Amino acid sequence: MGSVVITSKHHDGFALWDCAYTTFDIMDATPYKRDILKELSEACRRQGSHLGSTSR
């Protein structure tokens, strides 16, 4: 796999990262309390894949 594209912010404004501008994010509004985009980004980097772009 060369790249991963994920919906990181829902149309209603919910963000899958720790956002400084709102508390309507995965860190503040859920019991999960983990920045999954950071984790996904780090995993992609370790595997040599691209996150968010299909161009190289």
LINCOR-V970926 format. One record per residue. N is the residue number from 1. PSI is psi in whole degrees, 0 to 359 (999 if undefined). Layout:
# LINCOR-V970926
[[N	PSI] [N	PSI]]
This chain:
# LINCOR-V970926
[[1	135] [2	334] [3	161] [4	130] [5	127] [6	147] [7	106] [8	343] [9	121] [10	158] [11	339] [12	2] [13	356] [14	128] [15	142] [16	22] [17	167] [18	105] [19	132] [20	346] [21	351] [22	159] [23	6] [24	64] [25	173] [26	331] [27	322] [28	331] [29	4] [30	161] [31	353] [32	315] [33	32] [34	142] [35	95] [36	335] [37	324] [38	315] [39	317] [40	318] [41	315] [42	319] [43	318] [44	316] [45	317] [46	326] [47	356] [48	20] [49	165] [50	142] [51	122] [52	2] [53	139] [54	353] [55	153] [56	999]]
